[in-house]
C-alpha cells in the first residue's frame, strides 16, 4: 500500500509539473501573441516606387510640374504585396516643394484601392516636412470628420521608398478633386473651387472677385463647361460679398450653406491655421441650383501651434491666442481686401487675407450658429481628440523618429506632447470665445483612458 501511495505521489507530482509546464507554455504563447500583435499595430505599410527612365534627383531638379510615366509601385501591408505598373509621378505643393523632403503626386492607369481607402486614380504623398509630429494634417481631417464635414478624405501613413532609398514617413491621401472618393458631385455643372490669394495666379486660369479674392477652378464635372460654370460661381460669390457687407444673414444664407462655413471657421480657429482665408480654402457647388459649400479642409501642416508665419502678430500660434477677432477694419491693398482683426495689428502684410470670414463673424446669427455647432458636435470631444493623437503617435512613433533623424527634424516625442497640451488649451479658448466661459465637458465614458493626463512623452512607443 505504501508503495502504491508513493507511486501515486510521484504521479501527482508529475501531473503537477506537466500542468505548470502547460500553463507556462500558454502564458508564453500569449506573451508572444501580444508581442506580435503589438508589432503588427506598430508596423506601417510600405510603398515602394521604382522609377523608370528617370531619377529622384531629376524629378526634384526639374520642378514639380514635370510628369514622369511608366514607373512601378509596390505596396506591402500585412504580409500582402500588390504591384502596379505604368504609374505617373510628379512633384506637388507650393511652399512645401521648396523643402528638402518633398511631396509627390502619383497617378495610376485606372482607379485603384490603396490600403482600403477606396478606388481612385490620383493620390498625394504628403511629406509633412515642416511638421515634427507629422500628424497635423491627419488631425485636421479627423476634426473635420468629427464636425460632420460632408466630403473629408482621410489618409494613411506609409513608409516611402523610392529606388530603394528610404524617404521616411509620408501621408498617403486621395488627391483633392471631383470624384466619388473625394468630392462626389453629380451635376454636370458641379465645380470644386479654391480661394488662393497667394499662389492663384501661378495657375493656368483664375478669376478675381470684386473684393480681390483670387479663385481658381480645381476640378469640374464637365470640363467643357469650365468657363461657364466658373463665371456663374464668381457671380454668386460677388452676390455673397454684397450680402455680407450689408450684414444680411438671410440673403447670405440663400447663397451659401451656412453650416459648412461655420464648420470651416471652427476647424480653422481650433487649429489656428495660418493659411486660413488666404490659401487652400476650398468651395464646392453641385450645379446651378445648389448653394456654395465651404470645404473640404486641406493643408494644415503649419497649424496647431506649429509655425510663426509671415507677418502675423507675435505669439499668434500660442494656444491661448485667437486666430480671429470679431472687431476689424477693412482696407484696400493692391486692389485686394486685407483683414485687420483688431484696430492695431495687421494679421499679414505680405499675404492678402479674404475678408469674407471677417464679415461672417460680424453677424450675430453666424456667431450663434458656430456656438451651436461647437456645443453639439465638438465641445465634448476634448479627450477623444487627445486620445486620437496619442494612438497615432504609437502607430508611427518608431518610424517618425527615424524620419526626424534622416531629415534633421525636431524631437518627435516632445512635439507630440506639445501638440496634446496645445489641443487641451485650445479647447479652453474655444469655450471662452464661443460663450461657454470656463465650463468644461468631459468625454463620453470609455473614450479615453483616465490616466491620459499622466502620459509622458517617452510613452509614445
GISULWO-V384702 format. One record per helix or strand. SS is the DSSP state (H for helix, E for strand). FROM is the first residue (numbers start at 1). TO is the last residue. If there is no record, write none. Layout:
SS:FROM:TO
SS:FROM:TO
This chain:
H:2:42
E:45:50
H:56:61
E:68:77
E:80:92
H:95:98
E:103:113
E:119:126
H:136:146
E:156:162
E:165:174
E:178:178
E:183:183
E:190:195
H:200:202
E:207:208
E:214:220
H:223:245
H:249:255
E:256:256
H:258:271
E:281:286
E:292:294
E:329:333
E:336:340
H:356:361
H:364:377
H:382:407
H:412:433
H:450:454
H:457:459
